[in-house]
Amino acid sequence: MNDEIYEKYHAAGQIAAYARDEGVKKIKPGVSFLEVASFVESCIIDKGAFPAFPVNIAINDLAAHFTPKDDDTQSFKSGDIVKLDVGAHIDGYIADTAITIELETSSHEKLIHASEVALDEAIQLMKPGVSLSTIGSTVQDIIFSHGFKPIENLTGHSLNRYTLHAGLSIPSVATMGLRGKPKEGDVIAVEPFATDGSGRVISGNGSNIYLVNSGLHLRRIRDQRTKQYIAKLKQLFQTLPFSYRWCTPHIQNTDGVLQRLGHFGLVHHYPQLIEQNHGLVSQKEHTLIITKDGCEVTTFGKNEG
C-alpha cells in the first residue's frame, strides 16, 4: 500500500468515526430513523468523503441491514438497543464502523460490553499470518464468558477499493479449515455480534438497501429503458450498496423500477437480518490496516485508541 492510498484509508476512517459519534448524539427517543440516517450521511459528505453504504440502523433483535426510506416514520424509543453502522469512502477506499447504544435504560450493558471486549481482543491479535480461526475462537470465548452467544453466521470482512465485502471473512466463532490469512497491507473490518438469543440470524423483509449485480453485462439487455436505468445506477453507485432514498432524486417510479430490476436479477435487494429467536443483538466494529507487526485502527474516535 503506497502513502497516497494509506492516507485515503486513514482519512475515510476518521470521517466515518466522526459521523458515527455525531450520529450517536442524535439518537434519542422520539427522533426519527430518517433524521439520524440523513444526518450521518450528510456529515460524511460535508467532511469530504462519500457514504460507502447507506447508514444502517438496527433495533433490538434486528442485527443488520436496514435503512429508512424517505417516507419512513419510525422513531427511536426508550429501552431500544440501537446499532448504528456507518461507512465512508474516499476515492473508493473504505472505512466501516459500528456501535451499539441503549436508550435511557441500562438493562443490557453486559450484552453491549461483550461485543466491545471481543472486538478489543480481536484487534490485539490481528497481524499478518494470524489464524482467522484463532480470532473467531477468541471472540467466541469472550462473548460466552459474558453469558451470551456470538452470531455464527455474521462475519467481519476484508475491504478492497470500491468493494465492501472482499475475499477474507473474519468469524466470531471457532471455525476450522478457513483459507487465507491476513497479510501486511490488507484492510479488514472486524465486527463481533453478541446476542441473548440462539446465535444465528435469518432473512426477513427487504432492507431498502440494494446492489447492482456485479456480473451484469449491459450488451445482454435488450430493453433500452432497463439499460438506461442500470447504466444510471452503475454511474451513481458503482459497486457499492445504495439505498432506495438515494434513487428517488434520479429515478421516477423508484418502487416499480427497483422491483423490475430485482425481478430480472439486475440488482440485489439485501434482506433484513433478524436474530433467529428474536434475541437482542449488540455489535461493535472497527476497520484495521494490517501492518508489519500488528494492525492500525482507522476508525477510532476521539476517546478510543
N, C-alpha and C positions, 0 to 999 in steps of 0.2 A: 504494500500500500504506500503510494507516494504521499508527500506532505500535503498536496492540494486535496486529495481525497480524504485524508485524515482530518483536515480542518473542516471539511464539509460534514463528515460524520459527527465530529465534535460539536459543531455549531447547530446541526439539526437536533442533537441530543439536548443541548442547553435550551433550545427553543421549546422542544417537547416537554421538558421538565418544567419550564416556566408556565406553559399553557396548562399543564396538569395541575400545578399547585394553585394557579389563579382560578382554575375551574372548580377545584375543591372548595374554595372560599365562597363560590356562588351557590353551592348545593345546600339548600335549606328547605324545610317543609313549606309547601305551597308554591315553590319555584318550579317552573315547567322544565321537563326534559329538553324541550326545544330551545329554551333560552340558554341553558347551560351548553348544549352541543354547539349552538351557533356562536356563543361567546368564545368557547375554546378554539374553534376553528378560526375565528377572527383574530384571536391572539397569535396564532401560528402565522397567519398571513401578514399581520401587522409587524411581526418581528423579522420578516424577510424570507420565510420558508413557505411550504405548502403542506396541507394535510396529506399524510401518506395513506390514510384511510379515513372514513367517516368516524367521528368520535363515537365510541361505544359506551352506552350506559346500560348496565346490567344490574337488576334489582333482585335481592333475596335469592331465590332458587334459580334464577337465570344466570348462567355462568358467563356467557359471552354472546356476541353477535346481535346487537340491537342498536339502531339509531332512529331517532324520531323522523317522521315525515314533516312537511312544512305546515300541516294542519293538525298535528298531534296535540292533544290537550292534557296528556298525563302530567302529573306533578309529583314531586317527592313528598314523602310522608314521614312523620316521626317514627323512629324504630326501623326504618329501612336500612338494609345493608346494601350500600351502593358501590359498585365497581366502575371506575372511570378509566377507560383505556384510550390512550392518545398516541397518535403517530404524526411525525413531521418528516419532511424530506427537503433536501437542498440538492437540486440537480439529480434527483433520483437516489441520493444517499440517505438512508432511512434511520430514524430513531423510533423506538416503540417502547412505551412505558405505561404502567397502570398502577392504581392504588385503590384500596378499599377503605370506606369510612362507614361509621354507624351514626345515624342521625338522632341526636338528642338523647339517646339511651346508651347504656354500656353493658348490655346483656351478653354481647358476643365479642368482647375484646379478645378473649383467648383464641377464637377462630381467626380473627384478623391477624393476631400476633403470630399464629402458626405459619401463615404464608410468608410473613415478613422474615421470620427467623430462618425458614427454609431457603428463602432467596439469598439471605446474607451468607449462609453456609455454602450454597452453590457457587456464589461469586468467589469465595475464598478458595474453592477447589479448582476453579476453571483455569486451565492453562493448556498450552499445546500438548497434544497427545493424551490428555486425560480420558479415561474410560467414561463414556456417557452413561453406562450402566452404574458406575460408581456415583455419578452425580444424582441419578434417579434414586438409587438406594439411599443416599444421604437425605435427600428431600423427603422420601417416604418415611424414613425412621424418625425424622424430626417432627413431621406432621402427626404421625402415630403417637409420638411421645407427648404431644399436647392434647391427645384424646380425640383426634379427628382422622379423616381419611384423605389422602391425595386423590385428585381426579385422574384416573389412569389413562383416559383417552383424550386428554388435552395435554399438549406438549409445548415447550419452547421451540424456537426455530432459528436457523441462520437467516441472514439477510444479505441480499445482493442488490446491485443497483436496479431500481425500479421493480424489485422482486421482494415481496413481503415475506413469503414462505419459501426459502431456498432449500438446499439439499439436506442439511442436518436437522434432526428432531431431538429436542432435549427433554427426556422423560422426567416425570415426577414419581416414578416407581422403579423398582429394580427390574431391569429388562435385559435378558441375555441375548447375545448374538447381534447387537447393534453394530452396523458397519459404519465406518467413517469416524474420525476423531478430529476435534478442532485443531487448527494449525495457526501459527502466527499470521496475523492479518485478517483472520476471519472476524466477522461481525455477527453477534449472536444475541437474541432476545431470550432471556430466561424468565419464566412466569409460573411459579408454583400456584396451583389452585388447591384449597383445602375445603372440606365440607363435613357437615354432621350427618350427611345422607349416605348413599350407597357407594360413592366414589366413581360414578360414571355419569356421563351426560348423554342425552338423547336429543334428536332433532325435533323442533317444534315448528311454529309458524314462521313465515318469512320475516327477515330482519330489516328490510328496506336497504340492504347492502348488496351490491352487485359487482360482478367482474366480467369484463369482456373475455370470451373464450380465446385462450392464448393460441389454440391451434387453428384459428379462423383464417381462411383464405378468401378474400373478397371476390376473386375471379370465379369462385364456385357458386356465388349467389347471383341469381338471375333477376330478382325483383329489384328495380332501381331504387325505390323508396327505402327498402330494407337496407340496401347497400349504403345509402346516404346516412341513415341513422347509425349504422355500425361504424362507418367512417368517422362520423362526428364524435361518437363515444370514444373511439380509439384516439382521436386527436386530443380530446379533452382529458382523458384519464389514463391513457397508455395501458400499462399492465398492472395498475394499482386498483384496489377496490374503490368504489364510488357509491354515493347514496342516491336514493330516489330524489331527495330535495335538491341535490346538485344538478339534476337533469332538467327540472322544471323550467329554468330560465332559457333553456336551449331547445327543448323538445315539447311540442304541443301534444296533448293527449298522452302524457307520460305513462299513465297506467296501461293504456292499450298498447303502446309501443313496447314497453318492457315485457309485458305479458307475451306479446307476439315473438319478440326476440328470444325470450326464455323458452317458449314452446319449440322453437327450431334449434335450440341448443347454442344460440349465438351469444347469450350472456348467461352467467350463473348467478342465481339468487341464493345467497347464504341463508341457511335456516338458523333460527334461534337455537341455542344450545342450553338445554334445561337439565338440571340435576335429576337423575332418574327417579329418585324417591322424594323429590321436592325438598331436599335438604338445602339449608343455607350454604352459600358459597362465598369464599374470600379469595382474592387474587392480589399478588404483588409482582411487578415486572420492571426489569431494567434492561437496557441494551449495553452490551460489552464489546470492546475490541480486544481480541486475543493478542497479547504481547509476547515477547521472548520468554518471560519467566512467569507470566500470570495473565492478568487482564486489566483493562481500564474501563470503568463505567462511564458512559457518555451522558446518562440521564439522571445523575444525582442532582437533587435540588440544593437550595442554599444550606439546609440543615442536615444534609447527608454527606457521607464520604469521609 
